[in-house]
Amino acid sequence: MTISLVTGGAGFIGSHLVEHLLESGHEVRVIDNMATGKLSNLPSVLKESKLHIHLQDINQMSVDHTIFKDVDYMFHLAGIPSIRPSLENAEPYMKTNVYGTCRMLEAARHAKVKKFVYAASSACYGEADMHPTPETAAIKLQHPYGLTKYQGEETTMHWGEVFDVQVISLRMFDVYGRRADSTVLNIFLKQKAAGKPFTVTGDGLQTRDFVHVKDVARAYLLAATSDVRGEIFNVGTGKPETIKHLVDLLGGQITYIPKRGNEPMQHCADISKIGNILGWSPKITFEEGIADVIKGFNARAAA
């Protein structure tokens, strides 16, 4: 039996990864302190005998805790998300996104896991000079969130080089799907539920590389089970969509507000590396993904 451990497994992306791992026949252990995660993200699998949920804070766990025993793959998704709150209170981001990552790497080292997969962020590119943006693009750290996710990635790569931990880092672009909780799509859905117009910054023509969470879950498992180590991969679609197109698909009135100073105008991943090396490519189109999100939204509204 393959044993996978997912930190942050009750969060948006983590919960979808947990479902994918269970569907793939893994025993799954989840660590989550429920700061942003919630058990309601896992309704379809909570009673699965191969799922074990541990309400723990990664910053407070011993690296030789029994939860790490016999783990094959460790997926490290636990962390504090979102850019704007990091500008107001950066210290918790440093503690969790950097120090917490270090603790999980130490746990992976002691447990001798086969692969440690780190959830990095495309926020490290800032306002990129290259579109689509390859992994070799300049790092432009414009806020504490991007800084700490990048430092977590650097720590991951360092443990791979110095301590021979088998590591891979996935720089996620704009992940969306059901249960999203801190994305522009989630903001729009809350506005839609309240019967309010969508607040679009600038002219709405800024682009984002929206990649569906189920495609992202596939990328994590492929990265873990591959023979590849010590590599960094973008996870996106390479097909940017405008914010205006997103709200058109959601349907509703728009209110335009001034553009924020730290908001990039373009965001697009070069995914040739992950395609060439891991054989991964997104399967869910933007229109299909948004239609599924709307279906879930309507189902909740009718409940």
C-alpha positions in Angstrom: 0.0 0.0 0.0 1.4 3.4 -1.0 1.2 6.0 1.8 0.9 9.6 0.9 0.9 12.5 3.4 -0.6 15.9 2.5 0.0 18.9 4.6 -2.8 21.4 4.2 -5.0 18.5 3.0 -8.2 20.1 4.1 -7.6 23.3 2.1 -8.8 24.1 -1.5 -6.0 22.4 -3.5 -5.1 20.0 -0.8 -8.6 18.5 -0.6 -8.7 17.9 -4.3 -5.3 16.2 -4.2 -6.5 14.0 -1.3 -9.4 12.9 -3.4 -7.1 12.2 -6.4 -4.7 10.1 -4.2 -7.5 8.1 -2.7 -9.0 7.4 -6.2 -5.5 6.3 -7.2 -5.4 3.7 -4.4 -3.2 5.5 -1.8 -3.6 5.5 1.9 -3.7 9.2 2.7 -2.7 11.0 5.9 -3.6 14.7 6.2 -2.1 17.3 8.5 -4.1 20.5 8.8 -4.6 23.0 11.7 -7.8 24.2 10.1 -6.6 27.8 10.0 -7.8 28.1 6.4 -8.8 24.4 5.7 -12.0 22.8 6.7 -13.4 19.3 6.9 -16.3 20.4 4.7 -13.9 20.4 1.8 -13.7 16.6 2.1 -17.3 15.5 2.4 -17.1 12.7 -0.2 -14.1 11.0 1.4 -14.4 11.7 5.2 -15.6 8.1 5.8 -12.9 6.5 3.7 -11.0 3.9 5.7 -7.7 4.8 4.0 -8.0 8.5 5.0 -6.5 9.6 8.3 -6.8 13.3 9.4 -4.6 14.8 12.0 -5.5 18.2 13.4 -1.9 19.5 13.9 0.1 22.6 13.3 3.2 21.9 11.3 5.2 24.5 13.3 4.6 22.5 16.5 5.1 18.9 15.3 8.1 16.8 16.1 10.0 15.7 13.0 9.9 12.1 14.2 6.1 12.1 14.9 4.5 8.8 14.2 2.4 10.3 11.4 5.5 10.4 9.2 6.4 6.7 9.7 6.5 4.7 6.5 5.3 7.6 4.3 6.2 7.2 0.6 5.3 10.6 -0.7 4.9 13.9 1.1 3.0 16.7 -0.5 3.6 20.0 1.3 0.7 22.4 0.7 0.3 23.8 4.2 0.9 27.5 4.3 -0.6 31.0 4.6 -2.1 32.1 1.3 -2.9 35.5 -0.2 -0.9 38.6 -1.0 -2.7 41.5 0.6 -2.8 40.2 4.2 0.9 39.5 4.0 1.5 43.3 3.4 -0.3 44.0 6.7 1.2 41.2 8.9 4.2 39.5 7.4 5.6 37.6 10.4 3.2 34.7 10.4 4.0 34.1 6.7 7.7 33.8 7.6 7.0 31.4 10.4 4.6 29.0 8.5 5.7 29.3 4.9 9.5 29.2 5.6 10.1 27.6 9.0 7.1 25.3 8.6 8.5 24.1 5.3 11.9 23.5 7.0 10.3 21.3 9.6 8.4 19.2 7.1 11.6 18.7 5.1 13.3 17.5 8.2 10.4 15.1 8.8 10.7 13.9 5.2 14.5 13.4 5.7 14.0 11.4 8.9 11.2 9.3 7.4 13.3 8.7 4.2 10.3 9.5 2.0 10.6 8.7 -1.7 9.6 12.2 -2.8 8.8 15.6 -1.2 6.7 17.8 -3.5 6.6 21.4 -2.6 3.7 23.8 -3.4 5.4 26.9 -4.8 3.9 30.0 -6.3 4.2 31.9 -9.5 4.0 35.0 -7.3 7.8 34.7 -7.3 7.9 36.1 -10.8 6.1 39.4 -9.9 5.5 41.5 -13.0 7.3 39.1 -15.3 9.3 40.4 -18.3 8.7 37.3 -20.4 5.3 36.0 -21.5 4.7 33.1 -21.3 7.0 33.0 -18.3 9.6 30.1 -18.1 11.1 28.7 -14.9 14.3 30.6 -15.8 12.6 34.0 -15.7 13.9 36.6 -13.2 12.6 36.4 -9.6 10.9 39.6 -8.6 9.6 39.5 -5.0 7.0 42.2 -4.6 5.3 41.2 -1.3 6.0 39.0 1.7 3.7 36.2 0.4 5.8 35.8 -2.7 9.0 36.1 -0.7 8.1 33.4 1.8 6.8 31.0 -0.9 10.1 31.5 -2.8 12.2 31.0 0.4 10.2 27.8 1.1 11.1 26.7 -2.4 14.8 27.6 -1.9 14.8 25.7 1.3 13.3 22.7 -0.4 15.9 22.7 -3.1 18.7 23.1 -0.5 17.5 20.1 1.4 17.5 18.2 -1.8 21.1 19.1 -2.6 22.6 19.0 0.9 20.6 16.2 2.6 19.8 14.1 -0.5 16.0 14.5 0.0 14.2 13.7 -3.2 12.4 17.0 -4.0 10.4 18.6 -6.7 8.8 22.1 -6.6 5.6 23.1 -8.5 5.1 26.8 -9.1 1.3 27.0 -9.4 -0.3 29.8 -11.4 -3.9 30.8 -11.0 -5.6 27.6 -9.6 -9.4 27.6 -9.7 -12.2 25.2 -9.2 -14.9 24.2 -6.7 -14.0 25.0 -3.0 -11.6 27.8 -4.0 -11.4 30.2 -1.0 -8.8 32.9 -1.6 -8.9 33.5 -5.4 -10.4 36.2 -7.6 -13.0 33.7 -8.6 -14.1 33.2 -5.0 -14.4 36.9 -4.6 -16.7 37.1 -7.6 -18.8 34.2 -6.5 -19.3 35.8 -3.1 -20.4 39.0 -4.9 -22.7 36.9 -7.1 -24.3 35.2 -4.1 -24.9 38.6 -2.5 -26.5 39.9 -5.7 -23.8 42.5 -6.1 -21.9 43.6 -9.2 -18.5 42.2 -9.9 -15.8 44.6 -8.9 -13.2 44.5 -11.6 -9.9 46.4 -11.2 -8.7 48.5 -14.1 -10.2 47.7 -17.5 -10.5 44.0 -16.8 -8.1 43.2 -19.7 -5.4 42.0 -17.3 -4.7 38.3 -17.9 -4.4 35.3 -15.6 -3.3 31.7 -16.3 -6.3 29.9 -14.8 -5.5 26.2 -14.3 -8.1 23.8 -13.0 -7.5 22.3 -9.6 -8.1 18.7 -10.8 -5.4 19.2 -13.4 -3.1 20.5 -10.7 -3.8 17.4 -8.5 -2.7 15.2 -11.5 0.5 17.2 -11.7 1.3 16.6 -8.1 1.0 12.8 -8.3 2.9 12.7 -11.6 5.7 14.7 -9.9 5.8 12.4 -6.9 5.9 9.1 -8.8 8.4 10.2 -11.5 12.1 9.5 -11.3 12.7 13.2 -11.6 14.3 15.1 -8.6 15.6 18.5 -7.9 13.5 20.3 -10.5 11.2 23.2 -10.5 8.1 23.2 -12.8 5.5 25.7 -13.7 1.9 24.5 -13.5 -0.5 26.5 -15.6 -2.1 26.2 -19.1 0.0 28.6 -21.2 -3.4 30.1 -22.4 -4.1 33.3 -20.4 -7.7 34.5 -20.0 -8.8 38.1 -19.2 -10.7 38.9 -16.0 -13.4 40.4 -18.3 -13.8 37.0 -19.9 -14.1 35.4 -16.5 -16.9 37.7 -15.3 -18.7 37.3 -18.7 -18.8 33.6 -18.2 -20.1 34.0 -14.6 -22.8 36.4 -15.8 -23.6 39.7 -14.0 -23.1 43.4 -13.8 -19.6 44.9 -13.5 -18.3 47.8 -11.5 -14.8 49.0 -12.4 -12.5 50.1 -9.7 -8.9 51.6 -9.8 -6.1 49.1 -10.5 -4.0 48.1 -7.5 -0.4 49.0 -7.6 1.0 45.5 -7.1 -1.3 43.8 -9.6 0.5 42.4 -12.6 -1.2 43.0 -16.0 -0.1 39.7 -17.5 0.3 36.3 -16.0 1.0 33.3 -18.2 3.0 30.1 -17.7 5.5 28.5 -20.1 4.6 24.9 -19.4 6.9 23.3 -22.0 9.3 22.0 -19.3 6.7 20.0 -17.3 5.2 18.8 -20.6 8.6 17.6 -21.9 9.9 16.0 -18.7 6.8 14.8 -16.8 4.4 14.5 -19.8 1.8 16.6 -18.0 -0.6 19.0 -19.7 -3.9 20.4 -18.7 -7.1 18.6 -19.8 -9.9 20.8 -18.6 -10.7 23.9 -20.7 -11.4 27.2 -19.0 -15.0 27.2 -20.2 -15.6 23.6 -18.9 -14.0 24.5 -15.6 -16.0 27.7 -15.0 -19.2 25.8 -16.0 -18.5 23.2 -13.3 -17.8 25.9 -10.8 -21.2 27.6 -11.6 -22.9 24.2 -11.4 -21.5 23.8 -7.9 -22.4 27.3 -6.9 -26.0 26.8 -8.1 -26.3 23.5 -6.2 -25.2 25.2 -2.9 -27.6 28.1 -3.5 -30.5 25.6 -4.0 -29.6 23.6 -0.9 
